[in-house]
């Protein structure tokens, strides 16, 4: 059973996403299973991005950086 997205931390989402990737790379799944895993992976990637965006916004506000001039963490 998976945790609801709103309850996942960045670390939890990243770990589950890594597991999804491992399972997809291992193969041996039906098309339906593969599609379900792919969809979960997309959802988890979105959660990770949301958490990172939130962290960046908090950092920018703490550093009093105007929008669009944030830290280049890429």
C-alpha positions as CSV (number, residue, x, y, z in Angstrom):
1,X,0.0,0.0,0.0
2,X,1.3,3.4,-0.9
3,X,1.3,6.5,1.3
4,X,-1.0,9.3,0.1
5,X,1.0,11.9,-1.8
6,X,0.3,14.8,0.6
7,X,1.8,12.7,3.4
8,X,5.1,12.0,1.7
9,X,8.3,13.9,2.5
10,X,10.8,14.5,-0.3
11,X,13.0,11.7,1.0
12,X,10.1,9.2,1.1
13,X,9.0,10.2,-2.4
14,X,12.5,9.9,-3.7
15,X,13.1,6.5,-2.2
16,X,9.8,5.1,-3.5
17,X,10.6,6.6,-7.0
18,X,14.0,4.8,-6.9
19,X,12.2,1.6,-6.1
20,X,9.7,2.2,-9.0
21,X,12.7,2.7,-11.4
22,X,14.4,-0.5,-10.1
23,X,11.2,-2.5,-10.6
24,X,10.7,-1.1,-14.1
25,X,14.3,-1.7,-15.1
26,X,14.2,-5.3,-13.8
27,X,11.4,-6.1,-16.2
28,X,9.2,-9.2,-16.1
29,X,6.0,-7.1,-15.4
30,X,2.8,-7.2,-17.4
31,X,1.9,-4.2,-19.5
32,X,-0.7,-3.2,-16.9
33,X,1.7,-3.5,-14.0
34,X,4.3,-1.5,-15.9
35,X,1.9,1.3,-16.7
36,X,0.7,1.5,-13.1
37,X,4.3,1.8,-11.9
38,X,5.1,4.4,-14.6
39,X,2.1,6.5,-13.4
40,X,3.1,6.2,-9.8
41,X,6.6,7.2,-10.8
42,X,5.3,10.3,-12.6
43,X,3.3,11.1,-9.5
44,X,6.3,10.7,-7.2
45,X,8.5,12.8,-9.5
46,X,5.9,15.6,-9.3
47,X,5.9,15.3,-5.5
48,X,9.7,15.6,-5.4
49,X,9.6,18.6,-7.6
50,X,6.9,20.3,-5.5
51,X,9.0,19.7,-2.3
52,X,12.1,21.1,-4.0
53,X,10.2,24.1,-5.3
54,X,8.9,24.7,-1.8
55,X,12.3,24.5,-0.3
56,X,13.7,26.9,-2.9
57,X,10.9,29.4,-2.1
58,X,11.6,29.2,1.6
59,X,15.3,29.7,1.0
60,X,14.6,32.7,-1.3
61,X,12.3,34.3,1.3
62,X,14.9,33.8,4.0
63,X,17.6,35.3,1.9
64,X,15.1,38.1,0.8
65,X,15.8,37.3,-2.9
66,X,13.3,38.8,-5.4
67,X,11.3,36.3,-7.5
68,X,13.1,35.2,-10.6
69,X,16.5,35.9,-9.1
70,X,16.7,32.8,-6.9
71,X,19.5,30.5,-6.2
72,X,20.8,28.6,-9.2
73,X,20.8,25.1,-7.6
74,X,20.8,23.3,-10.9
